[in-house]
Amino acid sequence: MDKSFKDVFDRYDWDRIKDQIAHCEAGDVQRALVKKHRDLSDFIALLSPAAKPFLEEMAQLSQRLTVQRFGKNIQLYAPLYLSNECHNICTYCGFSMDNTIRRRTLSAAEIKLEALALRNMGFQHVLLVAGEANKTVNTPYFLEAIKQLDTIFPQLSIEVQPLEKEDYKALHQANINAVLVYQETYHQKVYKDHHPKGKKSNFYYRLNTPDRIGQAGIHKIGVGVLLGLADWRVDSFFNALHIDYLQRRYWKSKYAVSFPRLRPAEGVVTPHFVMDDTDVVQLICAYRLWNPDLEISLSTREHESFRNHLIHLGITSMSAGSKTNPGGYVVEPASLEQFEISDDRPVEMVVEQIRKMGYQPVWKDWQPEFIDN
């Protein structure tokens, strides 16, 4: 049995997968579309250039499968940025250590102020986010933050630096519902180019992080890649390969995927591979057709009209009213954001649009005391 995802990953070759994707034909796509249960070879066909002419059929199937599995519901959440301190150099991030910005880590009192502002907007699900500063913004800090929040929000998720299994167990015991960790890219050379310094430069440590999350018994694991660093089709295959492995190994956990496109931020690189909106639609549909149980999330990185359009096509959760800077809601709104927001509508406008499209906004789908640990 494979000890970790690294054992699976090392059996695959990036260029060989790229070649497989490029050589898919219309017949491969058609065979994938008529299947009741699809595997990773079908996923390759559905995200290939050959699938472009079938996008309308893919979209209709994706909508049907999503409604069957999740109903006409859109979960709403908001990120709460705890800190922009970071000990890594990441060429695409506004929080990168080499950017000369004023650093800020919220105190317990400031966290509560931000939390109350979000609760007043209607949110009951908050995603805690921080830069990777292991000496100051660490597990004890996160546990203290959770103490300020767990009486305000029934549902808490977290997206921070990779941690050890014991740390994830502590977060699990503190009623963290989900842990999100993005590989950024599965291309090892590209990964190294964009993460030259800091703990994040260790490709395999990050690669095996979802294993540690799964071993800790976390209810939901979120994964993804930063679309634009490397070939999005190949990166997405490896992300799906990762999900496939995790679902087989840690079958008690739920899984979610997100689609962050590289966006403008202070001192960052421009995307090497540009995805247009049609590419994103194809990718979302490919994931849904391959894996009907997968939760699919969309952030405010995407623009308003595009987000509205995607509600029908497979999305199950989306953020709204987001601020990507610590204290951005009430404490210090003018501080540097991690990346630019494209959909800056007030929360009530997003909720109104969801209802207008015949869907129900859901503020939470988790209550810790109802779960048998």
LOMARTI-244393 format. One record per residue: residue number from 1; x, y, z of N, C-alpha, C in turn. Coordinates in steps of 0.2 Angstrom, whole numbers. Layout:
<rec NUM <X Y Z> <X Y Z> <X Y Z>>;
...
end
This chain:
<rec 1 <4 -6 0> <0 0 0> <4 6 0>>;
<rec 2 <2 11 -4> <6 17 -4> <6 21 3>>;
<rec 3 <12 23 5> <13 26 11> <10 33 11>>;
<rec 4 <10 37 6> <8 44 5> <6 45 -2>>;
<rec 5 <4 51 -4> <2 53 -10> <9 53 -14>>;
<rec 6 <14 55 -11> <21 55 -15> <22 49 -18>>;
<rec 7 <20 43 -16> <22 37 -19> <18 36 -25>>;
<rec 8 <12 39 -25> <7 39 -31> <10 44 -36>>;
<rec 9 <11 50 -34> <14 55 -38> <20 54 -42>>;
<rec 10 <25 50 -39> <31 49 -42> <31 44 -48>>;
<rec 11 <25 40 -48> <24 36 -54> <21 39 -60>>;
<rec 12 <20 45 -60> <17 49 -66> <22 54 -68>>;
<rec 13 <22 55 -75> <27 60 -78> <23 65 -81>>;
<rec 14 <25 72 -79> <21 78 -82> <20 78 -89>>;
<rec 15 <26 77 -93> <26 77 -100> <22 72 -103>>;
<rec 16 <22 66 -100> <17 61 -103> <10 62 -102>>;
<rec 17 <8 65 -97> <1 67 -96> <-1 73 -100>>;
<rec 18 <4 77 -101> <3 83 -106> <1 80 -113>>;
<rec 19 <5 75 -115> <5 72 -122> <-2 68 -122>>;
<rec 20 <-4 65 -117> <-11 62 -117> <-16 66 -118>>;
<rec 21 <-16 72 -114> <-21 77 -115> <-21 80 -122>>;
<rec 22 <-16 81 -125> <-15 84 -131> <-18 80 -137>>;
<rec 23 <-17 73 -136> <-19 68 -141> <-26 66 -140>>;
<rec 24 <-30 68 -136> <-37 66 -135> <-41 68 -141>>;
<rec 25 <-46 64 -143> <-50 65 -149> <-57 66 -147>>;
<rec 26 <-61 68 -152> <-68 69 -151> <-71 62 -148>>;
<rec 27 <-69 57 -151> <-72 50 -149> <-71 49 -141>>;
<rec 28 <-65 51 -139> <-63 50 -132> <-68 54 -127>>;
<rec 29 <-70 60 -130> <-74 64 -126> <-81 62 -126>>;
<rec 30 <-83 59 -132> <-90 56 -132> <-91 50 -128>>;
<rec 31 <-86 46 -128> <-86 40 -124> <-87 42 -116>>;
<rec 32 <-83 47 -114> <-83 50 -107> <-90 52 -106>>;
<rec 33 <-93 56 -110> <-100 59 -109> <-105 54 -108>>;
<rec 34 <-105 48 -111> <-111 44 -111> <-110 39 -105>>;
<rec 35 <-104 39 -101> <-103 35 -96> <-107 37 -90>>;
<rec 36 <-109 32 -86> <-113 34 -79> <-108 35 -74>>;
<rec 37 <-102 32 -74> <-97 33 -69> <-90 34 -73>>;
<rec 38 <-87 39 -71> <-81 41 -75> <-75 41 -71>>;
<rec 39 <-69 39 -74> <-63 38 -71> <-58 44 -73>>;
<rec 40 <-52 43 -71> <-47 49 -72> <-45 49 -80>>;
<rec 41 <-46 44 -83> <-45 44 -91> <-50 48 -94>>;
<rec 42 <-56 47 -91> <-62 52 -94> <-61 59 -92>>;
<rec 43 <-58 60 -86> <-57 67 -84> <-52 70 -89>>;
<rec 44 <-47 66 -91> <-42 69 -96> <-45 71 -102>>;
<rec 45 <-50 67 -105> <-53 68 -111> <-57 75 -110>>;
<rec 46 <-61 75 -104> <-65 81 -103> <-62 88 -102>>;
<rec 47 <-56 88 -100> <-52 94 -99> <-47 95 -105>>;
<rec 48 <-47 91 -110> <-43 92 -116> <-46 97 -121>>;
<rec 49 <-42 99 -125> <-44 104 -131> <-50 101 -135>>;
<rec 50 <-49 94 -135> <-54 91 -140> <-61 91 -137>>;
<rec 51 <-62 93 -130> <-69 94 -127> <-72 100 -128>>;
<rec 52 <-69 105 -131> <-71 112 -132> <-78 112 -136>>;
<rec 53 <-78 108 -141> <-85 108 -145> <-91 105 -141>>;
<rec 54 <-89 101 -136> <-94 98 -132> <-96 102 -126>>;
<rec 55 <-94 108 -125> <-95 112 -119> <-102 113 -117>>;
<rec 56 <-106 114 -121> <-114 115 -120> <-116 109 -117>>;
<rec 57 <-115 103 -120> <-117 96 -117> <-114 95 -110>>;
<rec 58 <-108 97 -109> <-105 96 -103> <-108 100 -98>>;
<rec 59 <-110 106 -99> <-113 111 -95> <-120 109 -93>>;
<rec 60 <-124 106 -97> <-130 103 -95> <-130 97 -91>>;
<rec 61 <-125 93 -92> <-124 87 -88> <-122 89 -81>>;
<rec 62 <-117 94 -81> <-114 96 -75> <-120 99 -70>>;
<rec 63 <-124 103 -73> <-130 106 -69> <-134 101 -67>>;
<rec 64 <-136 96 -71> <-140 91 -69> <-137 87 -63>>;
<rec 65 <-131 85 -63> <-128 81 -58> <-127 85 -52>>;
<rec 66 <-126 91 -52> <-125 96 -46> <-132 96 -42>>;
<rec 67 <-137 97 -46> <-144 98 -43> <-146 91 -40>>;
<rec 68 <-144 86 -43> <-146 79 -40> <-142 78 -34>>;
<rec 69 <-136 80 -33> <-132 78 -28> <-133 84 -22>>;
<rec 70 <-133 90 -24> <-133 95 -19> <-139 100 -19>>;
<rec 71 <-144 99 -23> <-150 103 -24> <-148 110 -26>>;
<rec 72 <-153 114 -26> <-151 121 -29> <-149 125 -23>>;
<rec 73 <-143 124 -20> <-141 127 -14> <-134 130 -16>>;
<rec 74 <-132 136 -13> <-126 139 -13> <-124 140 -6>>;
<rec 75 <-118 137 -4> <-116 139 3> <-112 145 2>>;
<rec 76 <-113 150 7> <-109 156 8> <-104 156 13>>;
<rec 77 <-99 159 12> <-93 159 17> <-89 166 16>>;
<rec 78 <-86 168 21> <-81 174 20> <-74 172 23>>;
<rec 79 <-69 174 20> <-62 174 23> <-61 179 28>>;
<rec 80 <-58 177 34> <-56 181 39> <-48 181 39>>;
<rec 81 <-45 186 37> <-38 186 37> <-35 188 43>>;
<rec 82 <-31 183 46> <-28 184 53> <-22 188 53>>;
<rec 83 <-18 187 48> <-11 190 48> <-8 190 41>>;
<rec 84 <-4 195 39> <0 195 33> <7 194 34>>;
<rec 85 <9 192 40> <16 190 41> <18 184 37>>;
<rec 86 <23 183 34> <25 177 31> <33 177 30>>;
<rec 87 <35 170 31> <42 169 31> <44 166 24>>;
<rec 88 <40 166 19> <41 163 13> <42 168 7>>;
<rec 89 <46 167 2> <46 171 -4> <41 167 -9>>;
<rec 90 <36 170 -11> <32 167 -16> <31 173 -21>>;
<rec 91 <32 171 -28> <33 177 -33> <26 179 -35>>;
<rec 92 <21 176 -33> <14 178 -35> <10 181 -29>>;
<rec 93 <12 182 -23> <8 184 -17> <10 190 -15>>;
<rec 94 <5 194 -13> <6 201 -10> <9 201 -3>>;
<rec 95 <9 195 0> <11 194 7> <19 191 7>>;
<rec 96 <22 190 1> <28 187 1> <33 191 5>>;
<rec 97 <38 187 8> <42 190 13> <47 196 10>>;
<rec 98 <48 196 4> <52 201 1> <49 207 -1>>;
<rec 99 <42 207 0> <38 213 -2> <39 218 5>>;
<rec 100 <40 224 3> <41 229 9> <34 232 11>>;
<rec 101 <30 228 14> <24 231 17> <24 230 24>>;
<rec 102 <19 234 27> <18 234 34> <15 228 36>>;
<rec 103 <18 224 41> <15 217 43> <10 218 49>>;
<rec 104 <5 214 49> <0 215 54> <-3 208 56>>;
<rec 105 <-3 206 62> <-6 200 65> <-12 202 70>>;
<rec 106 <-18 200 69> <-23 203 73> <-23 200 80>>;
<rec 107 <-24 204 85> <-25 202 92> <-32 198 93>>;
<rec 108 <-32 195 99> <-39 192 100> <-45 196 100>>;
<rec 109 <-44 203 103> <-49 207 103> <-51 210 95>>;
<rec 110 <-46 210 91> <-47 212 84> <-50 207 80>>;
<rec 111 <-48 201 82> <-52 195 78> <-59 195 80>>;
<rec 112 <-61 196 86> <-68 196 88> <-72 202 85>>;
<rec 113 <-68 208 84> <-72 213 80> <-73 212 73>>;
<rec 114 <-68 209 70> <-69 206 63> <-75 201 63>>;
<rec 115 <-75 197 67> <-80 191 67> <-87 194 68>>;
<rec 116 <-88 199 73> <-94 202 74> <-97 205 68>>;
<rec 117 <-92 209 64> <-94 212 58> <-96 207 53>>;
<rec 118 <-93 202 52> <-95 196 48> <-102 193 50>>;
<rec 119 <-103 192 56> <-109 189 58> <-115 194 57>>;
<rec 120 <-114 200 58> <-119 205 56> <-121 206 49>>;
<rec 121 <-116 203 45> <-118 203 37> <-122 197 36>>;
<rec 122 <-122 192 41> <-126 186 40> <-122 180 40>>;
<rec 123 <-115 180 40> <-111 174 39> <-111 170 45>>;
<rec 124 <-112 163 44> <-111 158 49> <-105 154 48>>;
<rec 125 <-102 154 42> <-96 150 40> <-91 155 38>>;
<rec 126 <-85 154 42> <-79 159 41> <-73 154 39>>;
<rec 127 <-69 157 34> <-63 153 33> <-57 157 36>>;
<rec 128 <-53 155 40> <-48 158 43> <-42 158 39>>;
<rec 129 <-38 163 37> <-33 163 32> <-27 167 35>>;
<rec 130 <-21 165 34> <-15 168 37> <-9 167 32>>;
<rec 131 <-4 172 32> <2 170 29> <6 165 33>>;
<rec 132 <12 162 31> <15 157 34> <21 160 38>>;
<rec 133 <19 161 44> <24 163 49> <24 159 55>>;
<rec 134 <28 153 55> <27 148 59> <29 150 67>>;
<rec 135 <33 155 68> <35 156 74> <30 161 78>>;
<rec 136 <26 164 74> <21 169 78> <14 167 76>>;
<rec 137 <13 165 70> <6 163 68> <6 156 67>>;
<rec 138 <5 152 73> <6 145 73> <0 142 77>>;
<rec 139 <0 136 78> <-5 132 81> <-8 135 87>>;
<rec 140 <-4 137 92> <-7 140 98> <-10 147 96>>;
<rec 141 <-8 150 92> <-11 156 89> <-18 155 86>>;
<rec 142 <-18 150 82> <-24 148 79> <-30 145 84>>;
<rec 143 <-27 141 89> <-32 139 94> <-35 145 98>>;
<rec 144 <-31 150 99> <-33 156 103> <-38 159 99>>;
<rec 145 <-37 160 92> <-42 163 88> <-48 159 87>>;
<rec 146 <-48 153 87> <-54 149 87> <-58 150 93>>;
<rec 147 <-55 151 99> <-59 152 105> <-63 159 105>>;
<rec 148 <-60 164 101> <-64 170 100> <-70 169 95>>;
<rec 149 <-70 164 91> <-74 163 86> <-80 158 87>>;
<rec 150 <-78 152 90> <-83 147 90> <-89 148 94>>;
<rec 151 <-90 153 97> <-97 155 100> <-100 160 95>>;
<rec 152 <-97 162 90> <-100 166 85> <-102 163 79>>;
<rec 153 <-98 158 77> <-99 154 71> <-100 147 72>>;
<rec 154 <-105 144 69> <-105 136 70> <-101 133 65>>;
<rec 155 <-98 136 60> <-94 133 55> <-88 137 54>>;
<rec 156 <-82 133 55> <-75 137 54> <-71 132 50>>;
<rec 157 <-68 135 45> <-63 132 41> <-56 136 42>>;
<rec 158 <-51 133 39> <-44 136 40> <-40 135 34>>;
<rec 159 <-36 140 32> <-32 139 26> <-25 143 28>>;
<rec 160 <-20 139 31> <-14 142 34> <-8 138 31>>;
<rec 161 <-2 138 34> <3 135 32> <2 127 34>>;
<rec 162 <6 123 30> <5 116 31> <8 114 39>>;
<rec 163 <4 110 42> <6 108 49> <7 101 50>>;
<rec 164 <9 99 56> <10 92 57> <3 89 59>>;
<rec 165 <3 82 59> <-3 78 60> <-6 80 67>>;
<rec 166 <-2 81 72> <-4 82 79> <-7 89 79>>;
<rec 167 <-5 94 75> <-8 101 75> <-15 100 72>>;
<rec 168 <-15 96 67> <-22 95 64> <-27 92 68>>;
<rec 169 <-24 87 72> <-29 84 78> <-31 89 83>>;
<rec 170 <-27 94 84> <-29 99 89> <-34 104 86>>;
<rec 171 <-33 105 80> <-38 109 76> <-45 106 76>>;
<rec 172 <-44 99 74> <-50 95 74> <-54 95 81>>;
<rec 173 <-50 94 86> <-54 94 93> <-56 101 94>>;
<rec 174 <-54 106 91> <-56 113 93> <-62 115 88>>;
<rec 175 <-65 110 84> <-71 110 80> <-69 114 74>>;
<rec 176 <-63 113 71> <-62 116 64> <-65 111 59>>;
<rec 177 <-70 113 55> <-73 109 51> <-69 106 44>>;
<rec 178 <-66 111 41> <-62 110 35> <-55 113 35>>;
<rec 179 <-50 110 32> <-44 112 31> <-42 113 24>>;
<rec 180 <-40 119 21> <-39 119 14> <-31 120 13>>;
<rec 181 <-28 117 9> <-21 118 7> <-20 117 0>>;
<rec 182 <-17 122 -4> <-16 121 -11> <-9 120 -13>>;
<rec 183 <-8 115 -17> <-1 114 -19> <2 119 -23>>;
<rec 184 <-2 124 -26> <0 129 -30> <1 127 -37>>;
<rec 185 <6 122 -38> <7 118 -44> <10 112 -43>>;
<rec 186 <9 107 -47> <12 100 -46> <18 99 -51>>;
<rec 187 <20 105 -54> <26 104 -58> <32 106 -54>>;
<rec 188 <36 102 -53> <41 103 -47> <46 109 -49>>;
<rec 189 <48 109 -55> <53 115 -57> <49 121 -56>>;
<rec 190 <43 122 -59> <40 128 -59> <38 130 -51>>;
<rec 191 <37 125 -47> <35 126 -40> <42 129 -37>>;
<rec 192 <47 126 -38> <54 129 -36> <55 136 -38>>;
<rec 193 <54 137 -44> <55 144 -47> <51 149 -43>>;
<rec 194 <45 147 -41> <40 152 -38> <41 152 -30>>;
<rec 195 <44 147 -28> <45 147 -20> <52 146 -19>>;
<rec 196 <56 151 -20> <64 150 -19> <66 150 -12>>;
<rec 197 <62 152 -7> <65 153 0> <59 152 5>>;
<rec 198 <61 149 10> <56 148 16> <54 140 16>>;
<rec 199 <50 138 21> <48 132 22> <43 129 16>>;
<rec 200 <40 134 13> <36 132 7> <40 129 1>>;
<rec 201 <46 131 1> <50 128 -4> <51 121 -4>>;
<rec 202 <49 117 1> <49 110 1> <43 107 -2>>;
<rec 203 <44 105 -8> <38 103 -13> <35 97 -9>>;
<rec 204 <39 92 -7> <36 86 -5> <32 86 2>>;
<rec 205 <35 91 6> <31 92 12> <24 95 11>>;
<rec 206 <24 99 7> <17 102 5> <13 97 2>>;
<rec 207 <16 93 -3> <12 88 -6> <9 83 -2>>;
<rec 208 <12 81 4> <9 76 8> <5 79 14>>;
<rec 209 <4 85 14> <0 89 19> <-7 86 19>>;
<rec 210 <-11 85 14> <-17 82 14> <-18 75 18>>;
<rec 211 <-12 71 17> <-12 65 20> <-12 66 28>>;
<rec 212 <-8 71 30> <-8 72 38> <-15 75 40>>;
<rec 213 <-18 79 36> <-25 81 37> <-30 75 38>>;
<rec 214 <-30 71 33> <-34 65 33> <-33 61 39>>;
<rec 215 <-26 60 41> <-25 56 47> <-27 58 53>>;
<rec 216 <-28 65 53> <-31 68 59> <-38 68 60>>;
<rec 217 <-42 66 54> <-49 65 55> <-53 71 53>>;
<rec 218 <-50 76 50> <-53 82 48> <-59 80 44>>;
<rec 219 <-65 84 45> <-71 82 41> <-71 83 34>>;
<rec 220 <-68 89 32> <-67 91 25> <-60 93 23>>;
<rec 221 <-58 91 17> <-51 93 15> <-52 97 8>>;
<rec 222 <-49 103 8> <-50 106 2> <-43 107 -2>>;
<rec 223 <-43 106 -8> <-36 106 -12> <-37 110 -18>>;
<rec 224 <-32 111 -22> <-32 115 -28> <-26 117 -30>>;
<rec 225 <-25 121 -36> <-19 123 -39> <-20 131 -40>>;
<rec 226 <-15 135 -41> <-16 142 -43> <-15 142 -50>>;
<rec 227 <-21 143 -54> <-21 142 -61> <-17 148 -64>>;
<rec 228 <-12 146 -68> <-8 152 -71> <-1 151 -70>>;
<rec 229 <1 147 -65> <8 145 -64> <11 140 -69>>;
<rec 230 <7 135 -71> <9 130 -76> <3 128 -80>>;
<rec 231 <4 124 -85> <-1 122 -89> <-7 119 -85>>;
<rec 232 <-13 123 -86> <-18 122 -81> <-21 115 -82>>;
<rec 233 <-21 112 -88> <-24 106 -89> <-20 100 -86>>;
<rec 234 <-13 101 -86> <-9 95 -83> <-10 96 -75>>;
<rec 235 <-9 102 -73> <-10 104 -66> <-16 101 -63>>;
<rec 236 <-22 102 -67> <-28 100 -65> <-29 92 -64>>;
<rec 237 <-25 89 -69> <-25 81 -69> <-22 79 -62>>;
<rec 238 <-16 82 -61> <-13 80 -55> <-17 81 -48>>;
<rec 239 <-21 87 -49> <-25 89 -43> <-30 83 -42>>;
<rec 240 <-33 81 -48> <-38 76 -48> <-36 69 -46>>;
<rec 241 <-29 68 -48> <-26 62 -46> <-25 62 -38>>;
<rec 242 <-24 68 -35> <-23 69 -28> <-29 67 -24>>;
<rec 243 <-35 70 -27> <-41 69 -24> <-43 62 -24>>;
<rec 244 <-42 59 -30> <-44 52 -31> <-40 47 -25>>;
<rec 245 <-34 49 -24> <-30 45 -19> <-33 46 -12>>;
<rec 246 <-34 53 -11> <-37 55 -4> <-44 51 -3>>;
<rec 247 <-48 51 -8> <-55 49 -7> <-55 41 -5>>;
<rec 248 <-50 38 -8> <-49 31 -7> <-46 29 0>>;
<rec 249 <-41 33 2> <-37 32 8> <-41 35 14>>;
<rec 250 <-44 41 13> <-47 44 19> <-55 45 17>>;
<rec 251 <-58 40 17> <-65 39 14> <-70 43 19>>;
<rec 252 <-68 44 25> <-73 47 30> <-74 54 28>>;
<rec 253 <-69 57 25> <-68 65 24> <-72 66 18>>;
<rec 254 <-75 72 18> <-77 75 12> <-72 79 8>>;
<rec 255 <-73 81 2> <-68 84 -2> <-71 90 -6>>;
<rec 256 <-66 95 -7> <-68 101 -10> <-62 104 -15>>;
<rec 257 <-64 107 -20> <-59 110 -24> <-61 117 -26>>;
<rec 258 <-56 121 -27> <-57 128 -29> <-53 130 -35>>;
<rec 259 <-54 135 -38> <-51 137 -45> <-48 144 -44>>;
<rec 260 <-43 145 -40> <-41 152 -40> <-36 153 -46>>;
<rec 261 <-38 158 -50> <-34 161 -56> <-29 166 -53>>;
<rec 262 <-23 166 -55> <-18 171 -53> <-20 178 -55>>;
<rec 263 <-21 182 -49> <-23 189 -50> <-18 194 -48>>;
<rec 264 <-19 200 -50> <-14 205 -48> <-13 206 -41>>;
<rec 265 <-7 207 -39> <-6 209 -32> <1 212 -31>>;
<rec 266 <3 215 -26> <9 219 -25> <15 214 -27>>;
<rec 267 <19 216 -32> <25 213 -33> <25 206 -36>>;
<rec 268 <20 204 -39> <19 197 -42> <21 197 -49>>;
<rec 269 <22 190 -51> <23 189 -58> <16 189 -62>>;
<rec 270 <17 189 -68> <11 188 -72> <10 181 -74>>;
<rec 271 <4 179 -75> <2 172 -77> <6 169 -83>>;
<rec 272 <9 163 -82> <13 160 -88> <8 157 -93>>;
<rec 273 <2 155 -90> <-3 151 -94> <-10 155 -92>>;
<rec 274 <-12 158 -97> <-19 162 -96> <-25 158 -97>>;
<rec 275 <-29 158 -93> <-36 154 -94> <-41 159 -95>>;
<rec 276 <-45 158 -101> <-50 163 -102> <-56 160 -98>>;
<rec 277 <-62 163 -98> <-68 161 -94> <-70 154 -97>>;
<rec 278 <-70 153 -103> <-72 147 -106> <-68 141 -103>>;
<rec 279 <-62 142 -103> <-57 137 -100> <-60 135 -93>>;
<rec 280 <-61 140 -89> <-64 139 -82> <-70 135 -82>>;
<rec 281 <-75 137 -86> <-81 133 -87> <-80 126 -88>>;
<rec 282 <-75 125 -93> <-74 118 -95> <-71 114 -89>>;
<rec 283 <-66 117 -85> <-63 114 -80> <-68 112 -74>>;
<rec 284 <-73 117 -73> <-78 115 -68> <-82 110 -70>>;
<rec 285 <-84 110 -76> <-89 104 -79> <-85 98 -79>>;
<rec 286 <-79 98 -80> <-75 91 -80> <-74 89 -73>>;
<rec 287 <-73 93 -68> <-73 90 -62> <-80 87 -60>>;
<rec 288 <-85 91 -61> <-92 89 -59> <-93 82 -62>>;
<rec 289 <-92 81 -69> <-94 75 -72> <-90 69 -70>>;
<rec 290 <-83 71 -68> <-79 65 -65> <-81 64 -58>>;
<rec 291 <-83 68 -54> <-84 67 -47> <-90 71 -44>>;
<rec 292 <-96 68 -45> <-102 71 -43> <-102 73 -36>>;
<rec 293 <-99 70 -31> <-99 71 -24> <-94 77 -22>>;
<rec 294 <-90 80 -27> <-85 85 -25> <-88 91 -24>>;
<rec 295 <-87 95 -18> <-89 102 -17> <-85 106 -21>>;
<rec 296 <-88 111 -25> <-84 115 -29> <-85 123 -27>>;
<rec 297 <-80 126 -26> <-80 133 -23> <-77 138 -28>>;
<rec 298 <-80 144 -27> <-78 150 -31> <-77 156 -27>>;
<rec 299 <-72 159 -28> <-70 165 -24> <-72 171 -27>>;
<rec 300 <-71 177 -24> <-72 184 -27> <-66 186 -31>>;
<rec 301 <-61 181 -33> <-56 183 -38> <-60 184 -44>>;
<rec 302 <-65 180 -46> <-69 181 -52> <-74 187 -52>>;
<rec 303 <-75 189 -58> <-79 195 -59> <-87 193 -58>>;
<rec 304 <-91 198 -57> <-98 197 -55> <-102 193 -60>>;
<rec 305 <-102 195 -66> <-106 192 -71> <-104 185 -72>>;
<rec 306 <-98 184 -72> <-95 177 -73> <-97 172 -67>>;
<rec 307 <-97 175 -61> <-99 171 -55> <-106 170 -55>>;
<rec 308 <-110 175 -58> <-118 173 -58> <-119 168 -63>>;
<rec 309 <-115 168 -69> <-116 162 -74> <-114 155 -71>>;
<rec 310 <-109 155 -67> <-107 149 -65> <-111 145 -59>>;
<rec 311 <-116 149 -56> <-120 146 -51> <-124 140 -54>>;
<rec 312 <-126 141 -61> <-130 135 -64> <-125 129 -66>>;
<rec 313 <-119 130 -65> <-115 125 -69> <-111 120 -65>>;
<rec 314 <-112 120 -58> <-108 115 -54> <-106 118 -48>>;
<rec 315 <-106 125 -46> <-103 127 -40> <-108 126 -34>>;
<rec 316 <-105 124 -29> <-109 123 -23> <-107 128 -17>>;
<rec 317 <-102 131 -17> <-101 137 -12> <-97 142 -15>>;
<rec 318 <-98 148 -12> <-95 154 -15> <-94 159 -9>>;
<rec 319 <-88 163 -9> <-87 168 -5> <-91 175 -7>>;
<rec 320 <-92 179 -2> <-95 186 -4> <-93 191 1>>;
<rec 321 <-92 197 -2> <-90 203 2> <-83 202 5>>;
<rec 322 <-79 199 1> <-72 197 4> <-68 202 5>>;
<rec 323 <-64 202 10> <-58 206 11> <-52 202 12>>;
<rec 324 <-46 203 8> <-40 199 9> <-35 202 12>>;
<rec 325 <-36 206 17> <-31 209 21> <-33 208 29>>;
<rec 326 <-28 207 33> <-30 207 40> <-33 213 43>>;
<rec 327 <-39 213 46> <-43 218 48> <-47 222 43>>;
<rec 328 <-47 219 37> <-50 222 31> <-58 224 32>>;
<rec 329 <-61 221 37> <-68 222 37> <-70 228 42>>;
<rec 330 <-66 229 48> <-68 235 52> <-61 237 55>>;
<rec 331 <-56 233 56> <-51 235 60> <-46 240 57>>;
<rec 332 <-44 238 50> <-40 242 46> <-41 241 39>>;
<rec 333 <-47 243 36> <-49 242 30> <-44 244 24>>;
<rec 334 <-39 249 25> <-35 251 20> <-28 247 20>>;
<rec 335 <-27 242 24> <-21 238 23> <-20 234 17>>;
<rec 336 <-14 232 15> <-13 229 9> <-17 222 8>>;
<rec 337 <-20 221 3> <-23 215 1> <-19 210 -2>>;
<rec 338 <-20 203 -1> <-16 198 -3> <-16 198 -11>>;
<rec 339 <-22 199 -14> <-24 200 -21> <-30 204 -22>>;
<rec 340 <-31 206 -28> <-36 210 -30> <-43 206 -30>>;
<rec 341 <-48 209 -28> <-55 206 -28> <-58 209 -35>>;
<rec 342 <-61 204 -38> <-65 206 -44> <-72 207 -43>>;
<rec 343 <-75 203 -38> <-82 204 -37> <-83 207 -30>>;
<rec 344 <-84 214 -30> <-84 218 -24> <-91 220 -22>>;
<rec 345 <-96 216 -24> <-103 218 -22> <-104 216 -15>>;
<rec 346 <-108 220 -12> <-110 219 -5> <-114 212 -4>>;
<rec 347 <-113 209 2> <-116 202 3> <-123 202 1>>;
<rec 348 <-127 207 3> <-134 207 1> <-136 206 -6>>;
<rec 349 <-132 209 -10> <-133 209 -18> <-131 202 -20>>;
<rec 350 <-126 199 -18> <-125 192 -20> <-130 187 -18>>;
<rec 351 <-133 188 -12> <-138 184 -9> <-144 185 -14>>;
<rec 352 <-146 191 -15> <-152 193 -20> <-151 190 -27>>;
<rec 353 <-145 190 -29> <-144 187 -36> <-144 179 -36>>;
<rec 354 <-142 176 -30> <-143 169 -30> <-150 167 -30>>;
<rec 355 <-154 170 -26> <-161 169 -26> <-165 171 -32>>;
<rec 356 <-163 176 -35> <-165 178 -42> <-165 172 -47>>;
<rec 357 <-159 168 -46> <-158 163 -51> <-161 156 -49>>;
<rec 358 <-165 157 -44> <-169 151 -42> <-165 146 -37>>;
<rec 359 <-160 149 -34> <-156 145 -29> <-157 148 -22>>;
<rec 360 <-155 143 -17> <-156 145 -10> <-149 147 -7>>;
<rec 361 <-148 153 -4> <-141 154 -1> <-141 150 6>>;
<rec 362 <-136 146 7> <-135 142 13> <-130 145 18>>;
<rec 363 <-131 147 24> <-126 151 28> <-122 146 32>>;
<rec 364 <-124 140 33> <-120 135 36> <-123 128 34>>;
<rec 365 <-118 123 34> <-121 116 33> <-117 111 38>>;
<rec 366 <-115 114 44> <-111 111 49> <-113 113 56>>;
<rec 367 <-114 108 60> <-115 110 67> <-111 104 71>>;
<rec 368 <-106 106 74> <-101 102 77> <-104 97 82>>;
<rec 369 <-109 99 86> <-112 94 91> <-116 89 88>>;
<rec 370 <-118 90 82> <-122 84 78> <-118 79 75>>;
<rec 371 <-111 80 75> <-107 75 72> <-104 70 77>>;
<rec 372 <-104 64 75> <-101 59 80> <-94 58 78>>;
<rec 373 <-89 61 82> <-82 60 81> <-79 54 83>>;
end
